[in-house]
Amino acid sequence: MRGEVNSGKHLALKKDLKTEQFIVFYPRQKLIIIKLMAKGDQLYVWREFANLKGVYQHHGIDMGDGNVIHYRKPSEIVEKTSFGVFSQGKKVYIRQYPQGFCFIGDVVINRALSRLGENKYNLLFNNCEHFATWCKTGINDSKQVKDFIPTINKIDTFNLFDPLKNAFKGVNSNNKNIIIDSALNDIRTAWDRMQPQYKEAVKEIDIWQKVAYQALQNNREDLARGALIKKKSYQNRAKHLQTELEKLATMTEGLLQSK
């Protein structure tokens, strides 16, 4: 049953020296033999946000010895922990990639080890999935962030955050505010990075429009054409950044309504 493992609170692992895989034992239960993930695989489990289950995936790298390297919560530090600590008793899945797309297992593990102790977690730009995907493929990417952010702009804010409000019921208000404030800080970081880029793009649009006008005045249609191409590229960039900023604003509004 390659691809998922049901982990218990008292998970026991025994290594098969011939296959270099592990057999899973459950105390006081029937022995379950599973073809486990290989060394260097990218693992993930579904975690909950406050009381809302199955909200996001938590990713890590399988060390092949019963341990996993991941951006551990809540410390937000890259740590090596036991398989049980990573899974928290939940099913563990393997992120699948096309053959030849990833580093070999030993390289993946060396990349993960090189970042042990790192404390640069960022929800939007350097989360647990970014880390694990970088170790596995060399690409710093988070599919769930990409899937989440574009969706924000297409649905009603109140409908999106009502489940979060319900999830916070019964949760200590201080903990709830800490979670929300952390998310708001990550959004603010993204906003501070994109807002100057947006302003610069708008400025460049005006500059290249003036360059094109001046070129036409001097009967240099070739220069005017080149300037208008530049203007168009900055218009596209400004439009893209404006859309992203609007999404961040929507996320901020929803989180503030949840406080």
C-alpha positions, 0 to 999 in steps of 0.5 A: 500500500505504497503512498500512505501509512496509518500511524498510531500513537505508539508506532514501532518500526523495525528495519528490514536490512535486505530491503532497507524498508520498515515494518510497522508494528502496532501494540496489542494489534495485528501486525501490519506489513506495509511497503513504506516510503523510501529514504528521501521521499517527500511526506505530508499529513493533513493538519488542522487549523484551531479546531477545523480539521483537514485545512492544510498539509504539513510536509517533511522529508523522510530520513529513511531511519524512522525520522523526518526533517520538517519545519516543525510546529509550533517552533517554526524551526527545521528539525529532525523528529521521529516519524510519530512526532511528524505524523501525530497519529494521522495518515502519512502520504507521499508527494508523487513527482514524475520520474527523473524530476527529483534528486536521488534520496541521498541528495534530498537528505543532504539538502534537508540536513543542510537547513537543520536549525533554520528559523525563517518560516514564512506562511506565503514564501517559506513554509513547510511545503516550500522547504520539502519541495526544495529538498526534493526538486530544487524548486522553492514551491508551495502548491497549496499556497498557489491554490489558496490565494487565487481562490480568495479573489473568487469567493465571498469573504464572509463565506470563506471565513465563517468556518474559521470563526466556527473553528475558533469557538471554544478555543482560548482567545489568546491562542486564537489571536496569536494565530490570526496575528501571525497570519496577518504578519505574513500577509503584511510582509508580502504586502510590503514586498509587492507594494513598492514593486507595483508603484515602480511599475506604474512609474515606469508606465508613465516614463515609457509613454513619455519616451514613445511620445518624444520619439514620435515627435522626432520621427523615430517610429522604431524607438516609439515602437520599442518604448510602447512594448516596454510600456505594455510589459510594465502594464502587465506587471502592474496589473498582476501585482494589483491583483495580488495586492487585492487578494492580500487585502481580501485575506486581511479583511477576512482575518480581521473579521475573525478576531 
